[in-house]
């Protein structure tokens, strides 16, 4: 299995499937963070957020000690406006198209970014917020 970023919506919307691949973005995350920094944007991981319960379950699933996890202070889950995600995707997409050497696999990164754009446009139309989570 490989790591992937995926979109989570703050509520279910009939007909809106938030499924995206996100594997290329995960593989290229360090390079994309560099691109984002150059553009004055948030890093991709800045959009990652879990509920405290999800975070604790994830940590236990990764083998963290149960007592250690129980004592962790976890911030509340953050949600973002689709507009913010769409702006990020548009700027990073434009940069990768203009500078494909900024990442190793520009074609795959652009395909993931296009999927993210499609979901975020639907989220905007449905007036739902979103965040990212990571599938490991």
N, C-alpha and C positions, 0 to 999 in steps of 0.2 A: 504494500500500500504506500501511497505517497501523500504528503501533506497537501491540504487545499484550504483556501479561504472560501467561505460560503456566506451568503446573505441571509439574515434572519429579520423577519418583519415583526413589528410590535403587536400585530394581530393578523389573523387569517383573513384573506379577501377572496371571495369566490372568483375563480377564473384566473387568479394571479399565482403562478407557479414561480417561486423565487429560486428554483434550482439553477445553479451555475456550476461550471467546471472548477475554476479557481486554482487548478494545479500549477499552471504556468506562472500565475502571480505568486504563488508560494515559492516555487523554484527560483524565481527572479526577484524575490522580495528585497534583498539587500541592494540590488541594482536599482530597483524601483524606488526604494527609499532615498537613494542618492539623487535620482531624477526629481523626486518630489521636493527634496531639500533645495535643490537648485532652482526649482520653480516657486519656492516659498510656500509649499503645501505641507500638510500633515503627512507623516509616515503612514503607510498602509496599516500597520499595527495599532495606530492611534484610533482606528475605527473598530477595533476588536473589543467586545465587551460581553460579559456573562453575568447572569444573575448570581448572587452569592451561592445559591444552592448548586447551580450548574458548575460553578468554579470549583467548589469543594468536591463534587462528584468527579470532575475531570482530574483533579489532583490525586484523589484516591485511586482512580483508574490508571494513573501514571505511576502508581506505586508509592506515593507519599504516605508517611505515617499518619494513621487516623487521628491520633491525639494532636499531632502537629497541625493537621488540616483544620481540626475543630477550633484551634486557638488562633487561626489566621483572621486578620481583619480584611475583609474584601469590600471594595467600594460597590455602591449600587450600580446596577446595569445602566449604561448610557445608551441613548437612542439619538439618531441623527436625522435631520431633514433630508429627503431625497435630493433636494436642490444642492446641498453641500457635496453629496456623493457624485452627482452628475457633473458638477464643476470640476471636481478632482479627476474624474474619468476623462472628461473632455481635454483638460490640460495635459494629462499624462499621455493620452492617446495621441494628441497632436505632436508632443515631444518625441514619442517613440517612432511615429511615422516619419518625422523630420530627421531623426537620429537613430536609425534602427540598430546601430552598433552599441547603443547605450545598454542593451540587454542581449543575452545570448540567443534567444529565440523570439525575435520580434513578432513573427507570424502568430505563434501560440499566445503571446502576451496580448496582442491586439484582439485575438479571438475572445479571450477571457474578458478583456475590457469591454468588448462589444456586448457580451452577455450581461455584464454588470450594468451597462448603460440601459439595455432593454428592460431589465427588472426594475431599475431605479426610476425609469420613466413611468412604468406601470404603478410603482409605489407612489410616485408623485400624483398621478391621476387619481389614485384611490385614497390619497391623503393619509398614508401610513408611514411611520418612521421605520428606520432600519439600523442594523449594526452588522458587523462581521463577526464570525466565529471561525475557529480553525478546526479542521478535521485532521487528526493525526493518525 
